[in-house]
Amino acid sequence: MSQFTAGGMIGADPDQLISLGHTLSRQRADIEALVTVVNSALASTNWNGPARQAFEQDWQASFRTALTRLGEAFDLAGRDCLMRANELRRVMGMP
């Protein structure tokens, strides 16, 4: 469902919105995999000293937290796209 105005289209193609929703939601798994890879690499690396402590502190307090939030944001945006696509289909009388 879309409308055209002087500024362009308003609305969305439900099928494209569904595709976008799935793409966004899948990013969460990729980000979670990245966090797992870094955690595993850190655990298996023989590295001692203040540089490791600083990195681990940054990883735990900042980087990992930011990645987790990013994954959650992608998932939420993906679910929102799916919800909007389903609502568009309902309004348009599409199956």
Protein Blocks (a to p, Z undefined) as FASTA:
>chain_A
ZZddfkbcedddfklmmmmmmmmmmmmmmmmmmmmmmmmmmmmpccedjklmmmmmmmmm
mmmmmmmmmmmmmmmmmmmmmmmmmmmmmmnopZZ
